């Protein structure tokens, strides 16, 4: 595979560099003040998002009619690579644009897109994704939040959990059960709705890091018009799968926790509290080599998928591989970085040691990454069955109505 820019992409990279040099923020947010999703510094994130949208860089690959540039997937990668050279505020719009609005682009009517795409692209409105429930995390087919038809509306009652950004969101997409008498994957439907609707209660969940980026959401007789349904009644699982594929594609090395293997190597070259440089130790170099190889594997696997997208193909189940390795790798890199500082590695000193603070934040955040969008165990099953073609596990829930399974 040739990783050099084509002449056209080289021109685009030069254009991006010139624009970033003039418009990119110059001051990094103080370490520890921002959660990984950027909601704690939302005003700064919105300013940067608006600037990118006005210049056509917010979603380069989207159609021009919806605020994009009609560009290529490779151009998206080039812009992402170049903007990472600057101390930017965390991206608070990954779920809005990478999952929710992308799903709308594939399933919603033109008038819906006309209303919602541009405000989301500019960061004026934020979306969240209401999928997981207390009894439906690893197997999303166990969704119990129910929707009952009432004329032209649906009345929704239930509970969602781990909903990132619900506390700041204007709109949400939701997977609900509309036919409990059908097989569990066939009785689901997919809607979008106003997060400020009567009956919606959001309760932030305080994380180990001290931040509260995700939430519990309680829905009590929330009324959603049938016109806000995506896909067919009972066809919500198909829509949800497209959302999950987009979610796994949007997770990549540059997006998560703002640390890379290069950051860890830089720390290893510095003198540790014991007076030695970790990189001079053979065992430490072996750990760095293992982390480096994994990081390159994630990067090149992502390039392979981006190449498929650039050729007009859809992301397949192999998108799970990058996320599976990435979450563990981020966690291991951050753990090693903290260990290099000795006992001081577990002491939070956001003002005195911002470099260590970034690693501590990444270590705490990566554990959640290994759950969001499918746990490690679920992803391994996906890879084994749908990529490697291994025999599927025996399923006892096929062909059985959901209301019989739940009794």
C-alpha positions in Angstrom: 0.0 0.0 0.0 1.3 3.5 -0.9 0.9 6.0 1.9 2.3 8.9 0.0 -0.2 11.7 -1.0 -1.3 11.8 -4.6 -0.6 15.1 -6.4 -4.2 16.1 -5.8 -4.1 15.2 -2.1 -0.7 17.0 -1.7 -2.4 20.2 -2.9 -5.3 19.6 -0.5 -2.9 19.1 2.4 -1.1 22.3 1.6 -4.5 24.1 1.5 -5.4 22.6 4.9 -2.1 23.5 6.5 -2.4 27.1 5.4 -6.0 27.4 6.7 -5.1 25.8 10.1 -2.1 28.0 10.5 -4.4 31.0 10.3 -7.5 29.7 12.1 -6.6 26.9 14.5 -6.7 27.6 18.3 -3.4 28.5 19.8 -4.0 27.5 23.5 -4.6 24.0 24.7 -7.4 23.5 27.4 -5.9 23.0 30.9 -5.3 19.2 31.5 -8.0 17.6 33.5 -10.6 20.3 32.9 -12.1 18.7 29.9 -13.8 15.3 29.7 -12.8 13.2 26.7 -16.0 14.0 24.9 -15.5 17.8 25.2 -18.7 18.7 26.9 -16.9 20.4 29.8 -15.5 22.9 27.4 -18.5 23.0 25.1 -18.3 26.8 24.2 -14.7 26.4 22.9 -15.6 23.2 21.0 -18.6 25.0 19.4 -16.4 27.9 18.2 -14.0 25.6 16.6 -16.7 23.5 15.0 -18.4 26.5 13.6 -15.1 27.7 12.1 -14.6 24.4 10.4 -18.2 24.2 9.1 -18.0 27.7 7.6 -14.8 26.7 5.7 -16.2 23.4 4.6 -14.0 21.2 6.8 -16.5 20.0 9.4 -17.4 16.9 7.3 -15.4 17.0 4.1 -16.9 13.8 2.6 -20.5 14.9 3.0 -22.4 16.3 0.0 -22.0 20.0 -0.7 -25.8 20.4 -0.3 -25.5 19.4 3.4 -22.5 21.5 4.2 -19.7 19.2 3.1 -17.2 19.5 0.3 -18.1 16.4 -1.6 -14.5 15.3 -0.9 -12.9 11.9 -0.4 -12.4 9.8 2.6 -8.6 10.3 2.2 -9.1 14.1 2.4 -11.0 13.5 5.7 -7.9 11.7 7.0 -5.6 14.4 5.8 -7.5 17.1 7.6 -7.7 15.0 10.8 -3.9 14.4 10.6 -3.1 18.1 10.2 -5.5 19.5 12.8 -4.0 17.1 15.4 -0.9 19.2 15.2 -2.7 22.0 17.1 -3.9 22.2 20.7 -7.6 21.9 19.9 -10.5 21.7 22.3 -11.9 18.1 22.6 -14.5 17.2 19.9 -17.9 17.3 21.4 -19.7 16.4 18.2 -18.5 12.9 17.3 -21.7 11.2 18.2 -23.9 13.9 16.6 -22.1 13.8 13.3 -20.5 10.4 13.2 -23.4 8.4 14.4 -26.8 10.2 14.6 -26.7 12.6 11.7 -24.9 10.0 9.5 -27.8 7.6 10.2 -30.3 10.3 9.3 -28.4 10.9 6.0 -29.0 7.2 5.2 -32.6 6.9 6.4 -34.4 10.2 6.8 -36.6 12.2 4.4 -35.0 15.2 2.6 -37.0 17.7 4.6 -35.6 16.2 7.8 -32.1 16.6 6.6 -32.8 20.1 5.4 -33.8 21.0 9.0 -31.2 19.2 11.1 -27.9 18.6 9.2 -26.6 22.2 9.0 -27.2 23.1 12.7 -25.5 19.9 13.8 -22.6 20.5 11.5 -22.0 23.9 13.0 -22.3 22.6 16.5 -25.4 24.6 17.2 -27.4 21.4 18.1 -26.1 18.3 19.7 -27.5 14.8 19.3 -27.2 11.7 21.5 -27.8 8.0 20.8 -30.1 6.1 23.2 -29.4 2.4 22.8 -28.1 0.7 25.9 -30.3 -0.3 28.8 -29.7 -1.9 32.2 -30.6 -5.3 30.7 -29.6 -4.6 27.1 -26.0 -3.7 26.8 -24.0 -6.4 25.3 -27.0 -7.8 23.5 -28.9 -4.8 22.1 -31.7 -7.1 21.0 -32.8 -7.2 24.6 -34.2 -3.7 24.5 -37.2 -3.3 26.8 -38.1 0.3 26.4 -41.5 0.1 24.8 -43.4 2.2 22.3 -47.2 1.9 21.9 -49.0 3.3 18.9 -51.5 6.1 19.7 -52.9 7.4 16.4 -50.1 9.2 14.6 -47.9 9.1 17.6 -46.0 6.5 19.7 -45.9 6.6 23.5 -42.5 5.6 24.8 -41.7 4.4 28.3 -38.5 2.9 29.6 -35.0 3.6 30.7 -31.7 4.0 28.8 -28.2 4.1 30.4 -24.6 5.1 29.5 -26.1 7.8 27.1 -23.1 10.0 26.3 -24.0 13.7 26.1 -27.6 13.3 26.9 -27.3 16.2 29.5 -26.3 18.6 26.8 -28.2 17.2 23.8 -31.1 18.8 21.9 -32.1 15.7 20.0 -31.7 12.0 20.2 -32.0 8.8 18.3 -33.6 5.9 20.1 -34.2 2.1 19.6 -37.4 0.9 21.2 -39.6 -2.2 21.2 -42.8 -1.8 19.2 -43.8 -5.5 19.0 -43.1 -7.6 22.1 -44.8 -10.6 20.4 -42.2 -10.7 17.6 -38.8 -12.3 17.7 -36.5 -9.9 19.7 -34.6 -8.5 16.7 -37.8 -8.2 14.6 -39.8 -6.3 17.1 -37.7 -3.1 17.3 -38.2 0.3 15.7 -35.9 3.3 15.5 -37.0 7.0 16.0 -35.5 10.5 16.5 -37.0 12.8 19.0 -36.7 16.1 21.0 -34.7 15.5 24.2 -36.7 18.3 25.8 -40.0 16.5 25.4 -42.2 16.1 28.4 -41.4 12.9 30.2 -37.7 12.9 29.5 -35.5 12.9 32.6 -31.7 12.9 32.3 -29.5 11.9 35.3 -25.7 12.3 34.9 -23.5 9.4 36.0 -20.4 10.5 37.9 -17.3 8.7 36.6 -14.1 7.7 38.3 -12.4 10.6 36.6 -14.8 13.0 38.2 -16.5 13.9 35.0 -20.1 13.1 34.1 -20.1 12.7 30.3 -22.7 10.0 30.2 -26.1 9.5 31.8 -29.2 7.6 32.7 -32.3 8.6 30.7 -35.8 7.9 32.0 -38.7 8.1 29.6 -42.2 8.3 30.9 -45.0 8.4 28.4 -42.9 10.4 25.9 -44.9 11.2 22.8 -43.0 10.7 19.5 -44.7 11.3 16.1 -44.6 8.4 13.7 -43.2 10.9 11.1 -40.0 10.7 13.2 -39.4 7.0 12.6 -36.4 5.8 10.6 -37.0 2.6 8.6 -40.0 0.4 8.8 -42.0 -0.4 11.9 -40.2 -3.5 13.2 -37.2 -2.7 11.1 -35.2 -0.8 13.7 -32.6 -3.5 14.0 -31.4 -2.8 10.5 -31.1 0.9 11.2 -29.3 0.3 14.4 -26.7 -2.0 12.7 -25.9 0.9 10.3 -25.4 3.2 13.3 -23.1 0.7 15.1 -21.0 0.3 12.0 -20.6 4.0 11.7 -19.8 4.2 15.4 -17.0 1.6 15.1 -15.6 3.4 12.0 -15.6 6.7 13.8 -13.4 5.3 16.6 -9.7 5.6 15.6 -6.3 6.3 16.9 -6.5 10.0 16.7 -9.9 10.4 18.3 -9.5 8.7 21.7 -8.1 10.2 24.8 -5.6 12.4 22.9 -2.6 10.2 23.6 -0.5 8.2 21.1 2.4 5.8 21.3 4.7 8.7 20.5 3.6 10.4 23.7 4.5 7.3 25.7 7.9 7.0 24.0 8.6 10.7 24.8 7.8 10.0 28.5 10.1 6.9 28.4 13.0 9.1 27.2 12.8 11.4 30.3 14.4 10.7 33.6 12.1 8.9 36.0 11.8 9.5 39.8 14.4 6.7 40.3 17.0 8.8 38.4 17.0 6.5 35.3 15.4 6.7 31.8 12.8 3.9 31.3 13.8 3.6 27.6 17.3 2.5 28.7 15.8 -0.6 30.4 15.4 -3.7 28.2 12.1 -4.7 29.7 10.6 -1.2 29.2 11.8 -1.2 25.5 10.1 -4.6 25.0 6.8 -3.2 26.4 7.1 -0.1 24.2 7.8 -2.3 21.1 4.6 -4.3 21.8 2.5 -1.2 22.2 4.0 0.3 19.1 3.2 -2.8 17.0 -0.4 -2.8 18.2 -0.7 0.9 17.5 0.5 0.5 13.9 -1.8 -2.5 13.5 -4.8 -0.3 14.4 -3.6 2.5 12.1 -3.1 0.3 9.1 -6.3 -1.6 9.6 -8.1 1.7 9.7 -6.4 2.7 6.4 -7.6 -0.6 4.8 -11.2 0.2 5.8 -10.8 3.8 4.6 -9.6 2.5 1.3 -12.7 0.4 1.0 -14.8 3.4 1.7 -12.9 5.5 -0.8 -13.7 2.8 -3.4 -17.4 3.1 -2.7 -17.7 0.0 -0.5 -19.5 -0.2 2.9 -17.7 -0.8 6.2 -18.0 -4.4 7.2 -17.8 -6.4 10.4 -14.0 -6.2 10.3 -14.5 -2.6 11.6 -14.8 -4.3 15.0 -11.1 -5.2 14.9 -9.8 -1.7 15.3 -12.0 -0.9 18.2 -11.3 -4.1 19.9 -7.5 -3.6 19.9 -7.6 0.2 20.3 -9.4 0.3 23.7 -7.0 -2.2 25.2 -4.0 -0.5 23.7 -5.0 2.9 25.0 -5.5 1.5 28.5 -2.1 -0.4 28.3 -0.2 2.7 27.1 -1.6 4.9 29.8 -1.0 2.3 32.5 2.7 1.9 31.4 3.1 5.7 31.4 1.8 5.9 35.0 4.1 3.0 36.0 7.1 4.9 34.7 6.4 7.6 37.2 6.5 5.1 40.1 4.2 5.7 43.1 3.7 9.3 41.9 1.9 7.8 38.8 -1.4 7.5 40.8 -1.2 11.0 42.3 -3.4 13.5 40.5 -1.5 16.8 40.0 -3.1 18.6 37.2 -1.2 21.8 37.5 2.2 20.3 38.3 2.3 17.4 35.9 -0.1 17.9 33.0 1.6 15.2 31.0 0.8 12.6 33.6 -2.7 14.0 33.9 -3.4 13.2 30.3 -2.3 9.6 30.8 -4.4 9.2 33.9 -7.5 10.6 32.1 -6.8 8.3 29.2 -6.5 5.2 31.5 -9.8 6.0 33.1 -11.6 6.7 29.8 -10.3 3.7 28.0 -12.2 1.3 30.2 -15.5 2.8 29.1 -14.3 2.6 25.5 -14.1 -1.1 25.8 -17.8 -1.2 26.6 -19.3 1.4 24.3 -20.4 0.3 20.9 -20.0 -3.4 21.9 -18.0 -5.0 24.6 -14.7 -6.8 23.9 -16.5 -10.1 24.2 -19.2 -9.2 21.7 -16.6 -7.8 19.2 -14.7 -11.1 19.4 -17.8 -13.0 18.6 -18.5 -10.7 15.6 -15.0 -11.2 14.3 -15.0 -14.9 14.8 -18.4 -15.5 13.2 -18.6 -12.8 10.5 -15.0 -12.3 9.5 -13.3 -15.6 10.2 -16.3 -17.7 9.4 -16.1 -19.8 12.6 -19.2 -21.8 13.7 -21.7 -19.7 15.6 -22.6 -20.3 19.2 -25.9 -22.2 19.7 -28.7 -19.7 20.0 -31.7 -20.6 22.0 -33.6 -17.3 21.4 -34.1 -17.6 17.7 -37.7 -17.7 16.5 -39.1 -17.2 20.0 -41.3 -14.1 20.7 -39.6 -11.6 23.0 -42.3 -11.6 25.5 -41.8 -15.3 26.1 -38.0 -14.8 26.5 -38.5 -12.0 29.1 -40.9 -14.0 31.3 
